[in-house]
């Protein structure tokens, strides 16, 4: 982990596995759909278009969850093959069932591994992909190095992620945000740009998508107006927990509106 990132102690891979191996992961999928990232398919297609992801390519999705992003790339960008790497066995099992049901099992492979140590061959794919998930990785320097290792020369690293915005988080805001989201640390746009450059990549795009606050508003509306019972069921009908969760999501919206957190978009080419 780079010392330049805001971090909290005591949060690691096991905490992330507990989130996505349990009811909290179910809650995020209820609110965000199978594509558990801000913007869903709109965000996926925007990133793919801008990164030039297209027909016949092969790619690796780091922290792929159930593989919804990979399935979208196969269906809508005619990508030939994808490999998804994730450290949580439950979501991989769910992903394998879904690709089998959709007849995509011969084009998607899952690897149960830490994305920082995937075990995949060097210089082996056309692109490395990620969507709003690398914020859960403790050692972002190792993660970017691994992405640069497995992508071929001239290939692309394209991802979105939750990042600290230009206004910056106060220590108290950072502690509360990281604890609620189970993030071990949070990078800035500049942190990722520097890590990509340090690993032999030409950085093509680094920007704030502007999606964060409007989509948090959407999720809050869904909880309060349509999905209240469904959320309570996942929370074992704990209304105190529902209220607390709503308060943390409102805080995230405020932080986003104040340019303290954002969804960053990154595209780089390996030299």
N, C-alpha and C positions, 0 to 999 in steps of 0.2 A: 504494500500500500504506500502510495506517495505521501510524504509528510505535508504536502500542500493542500490536502483534502480535509475538510471538516469531518471528524469521526467521533464515534462513541465507543466505549469499551463494552465488552460482554455480548455483542451481537455478532453472530457468525453463521456459517453454513447450516448448522443444525437448526437454528432459528428459522431460516428460510425454508428448510425442509418441513419443519413443523407447520408453517403457514400454508404451504401448498399441498401438504399431505393431510390437511385437516379442514375444519369448517371455514376458516378464514379464506382459504383458496376458493372454496365453493361460493363464498360471498362475493369475492371479486369477479368470479365468472358470471354470477347472477347480474351484477351491475354493469359489467363491461362486455359481456358476451364471451364467446370462445376466444376471441382475440383480446387477451387481457392487456391492452395498452390503450393509451389515450388516442382517440380518433379511429380505432378499429380499422376496417378495410380502407377507408379514406386515407388514413395515415400510411398503411402498407403500400397502397398504389402510388401515393405521392413519393415515398422514399424509393420505390422500385423504378418509377419513371425517371426520377432525377439521377439515380445511380446507374441507369442503363442496364438494369437487370432484365434479361429477355430470353428468347427461345434458345433451347439447347444447352443452356448453362448448367453448371453444377454448383451447389452452394452448401454451406454449413450454417445452421442457426444455433448460436450460443445462447443457452438458457431458454430453450425453445418451448417450455411448458408442454401443452398437449399437441403442439405442432400446427396450430391454426394458421400461423403466418406462413409456414411451409406449404400447407395445402392451398392457400391463396395464391402463392407464387406459381405453383404447378398449374392451377386452374386458369389464372388470369394473365400470367406472363409466360406461360408455356416453358417454364424451367424444366430441364430434363430430370434432374435428380437432386434430392436434398438429404442431408444428414442433420439430425437434431441432437444436440448435446444438452442434457439436463441432469442435475444431481438428485432430483426427487423421484423416487421409483413410482409413486402413485400416479403422478401426472404422465409419466412415460407409458405406464400400463393403460391409462385412459386414452392416450394418444394413439397407441397401437390398435386399440379397439376401433377408434374413429377412422383411421386410415383404412382398416380392413373393411369396415362398413361402406366406405366411399370408394372402394376399389383402387386405392392408391398405394397399397402395401408394397408393390414392386418398385416404387419410385422414391419412397421415403424410408430411411433407416434411423432408428433411435440408438443413441449411445448413452448409457447410464454412467456419467463421469462428471468430475469437476471441470468446468469450462477452461480453467487455467491450466489444466493438464489433461487434455482430451484424448491423447494417444493417437490422434489421426496423423496421416502422413504429411510431411512438409511439402509445400508447393503443389498441392493436390487439387484445389478447387478454384473456380472462377471468382467466387465471392464469399465473404463471411458476413453474416446478417445478425441483427439483434433488434428487439423492439421493447423498449421500456423495461428491461430486465437486468441490465448490467449494474444498476444501482444496488442490487443485492450482493454483488461480488465484493469480497473484502479487498483483494489485491488486484486493483484495476491495472496496475502496471504489468503484472504477469498476464492478465487477460488480453490486453492489447498486444503484448508480445506473442502470445499464442495465436491470436488472429492473424498477425503478420507472418507467422511461421507457416501456417497451413495454406494461406492463399498464394496462388502462383504469382510470379512477377508480372506486373501489368494488370493483376486482378484488383478487385474492389473490396473495401471494408465499408459497409453501410449500416448504420444503426441509429435508433433514437434512444434517448434515456432521460430519466429525471435528473436534473442538475440544479445546482445553486445558481440563482440569477445574479445579474450585475449589481443589484442593491445589497446583496449579502445577507446572510442570516446572523442574528445575534446568537450568542452561546445558548441562551435559554430556548430560543426558537428552534435552533438546530437540534438540541437535545430532545425536545418534544416531537419534532417532525421525524427524526430518525427512529425514536422509540416506537412511535405509532406504526410506521411503515416497516419496521424491522430491517432498516438499512444500516449496515456497519459504518458507512461513510457516504458522503455525497461529493461528487466532482463538480467542477465548473466547466463551462464551454472551453476555456483556455487550458484546463488540465488535460482534457481529452485531446485537444489539438496538439499540445506539446508531446503527449505520449505517442500519438500517431506519427508525428515527425521524428521522434527519437527512435522509432522502429522502422525507419526507412520508407515511410509513406509520404506521398505528395498529398497534402490536405486540400480538398476541392471545395467543401462546404462545411461550415460550422455556424449554426444559427438557432435561434429560439423560434419554434413553430408558431407560437402564439395561441396554442390550443388549450393550455392547461386550465386556466380559470373557467372558460366557458364549459368545458367538459365536466369539471367538478360540480358546477351548477346543475348540469344535466343529471349527474348521478344523485345529487341531493334531491332533485325534483322527483326522480324515479322512486327513491326510498319513501318520500313523504306522500306521494300521490298515487302510486301504483303498486309498488312491491313491498309495502310495509309488512304484510303477513309473511311473505316469502323470506324476507330478511330476518324477521323474528323467529321463524322456524329454524333457520340456520343457527341463530344465536340462542337456541333452546328457550325461546320466548322470554328472554331477559330484557325487559324494557329499559332498565337502567343502562345496560351495555349499549343498547341501540342509541340512547340519548348521548352517551359518551362518544360513541363512534361518530355520530352526527356533528358533535362539537369539534372533533379532530379534523373532519373533512371541511368544515367551515373555516377552520384555521388554515388549512392548506389553500383554500380559495383566496383568503386574505393575503397569504404569503405570495401567491401567484400574481394577484392584482398589484402587489407592491414590488414586483420584479425581484422577489427574493428566491423563488423557485420557478422552474420552467421545464418544458419538454424540449430538450436539445436534439438537433438533427446533425448527423456527421457523415460525410462521404470522403473517402480517401482512396488513393491508388498506390499499390505497392510498386516501388521503383524496380 
